[in-house]
Amino acid sequence: MMKIIIENALRIVCLILTSTFISAKSEAGPIINIDKQNITFGGNITYNNSVAFSFKNGYLFSTSLVLTKKHNVLSLGPMWWIDKNKKVNLFRGGIISYHFFPYCEKKLKFCFVYDLIYNFEINKWNKDMNYEPGIMYNVDYKDKWQSIKNQVGYGFQWNFYKGLYLYNIFSLGIEFYSYSSKTIVLGKPELSYVYANNNIFANNQICNVLKFGIGYNFE
């Protein structure tokens, strides 16, 4: 019961903040119509983890283009996976992040954060397996996991040298996800198995992201 209450509360908060952000942007007009002299371009590299801070499965990074206008910062870019132990896909999705800085003149700045993250993972292999005593079959296997995270949070940014800065962000929200797999046993089709669930909104859970990054603004 408590989990359901927390999930529903987080959904409401995420929806309210999302609608508020969209409304504010619509009143201000499209970003492409804003005077380019008021926009600062930059980029950052971010390490993404969870509060559990596990390194067992590898490292998830994002590389983003950053657009800054006074108190508002919008960043978007792809996400990458580094794992020396598994042959999985390097490209892992993308992230759109909006930061609002109430006080942007200071070197150490506090911000409110909204994150929209899409992640996926594809695993596939082919090998001989012993399904019956003394009989080996060649097996093709492939699975796909994907998720959408809708999160809100807060963070800090330290401008330590000219346009260079370090930042730390924590966000919390709801993750929608799906999983599908396909196992093909060559020469023994009755042993093959397919599990398909391509509806990414079929399941959900509470999620969190803890981010550490470094960036540069071309001032």
Summary of the structure (lengths in Angstrom):
residues: 219
radius of gyration: 21.5
end to end distance: 50.2
largest distance: 73.1
contacts: 619
relative contact order: 0.18
helix: 16%
strand: 61%
